């Protein structure tokens, strides 16, 4: 396995990334991403891969608000994937609190000492999993996953980063909403949550779950059904009452 380099105290590599934004090619520079800003970066082996999609990206997206309340300007995900894949993954994950950077040629990843060979699983050169806090282009702190076989995920998570920035920060409750397309009551529930500044996961019937799952979890067959911190709140009217209280 390649030697992984902790570059705490060093400046980030100077790189220009070709990206696709609104159907146009736009060159994004390291300075544009980092200069004069406090940026949380997390990097992972690949878009659409299991841990990256189920845990790593979603949790950073969920904690984006509290990270920004604690002085973070932007949260950036960098992966050795092309821009089309990264954009498609971002939309699939509905993780629009995150900015994705396609390091397709691996230049930034190599320059920061995190490029590894994953040819044994057909990936070629990819990024090792890590996170870092960057202030005005200088790396203040790196959390690098242990150098061992497989894809360890122990220290580069969003909670570890938030705890480093402010170990007294209040973590928001996890919120899920069961919905179905075209449901006006579902739209109202989602709007109420957004107006209250609450980040939530939407579980769409017919796509993410079915009626059997909804009935098993809630005893009901109507949507929306809202869960907050493991507690079943109910539909849109019950949610409105809960938010008022």
Secondary structure, 3 states (H helix, E strand, C coil): CCCCCCCCCCECCCCEEEEEECCEEEEEEHHHHHCCCEEEEEECCCCCCHHHHHHHHHHHHHCHHHHHHCCCCEEEEEECCCHHHHHHHHHHHCCCCCEEEECCCCHHHHHCCCEEECHHHCCCEEECCEEEEEECCEEEEEEECCCCCCCCCCCCCHHHHHHHHCCCCCCCCCEEEEECCCCHHHHHHHHHHHHCCCCCEEEEECCCECHHHHHHHHCCCCCCEEEECCEEEECHHHHHHHHHC
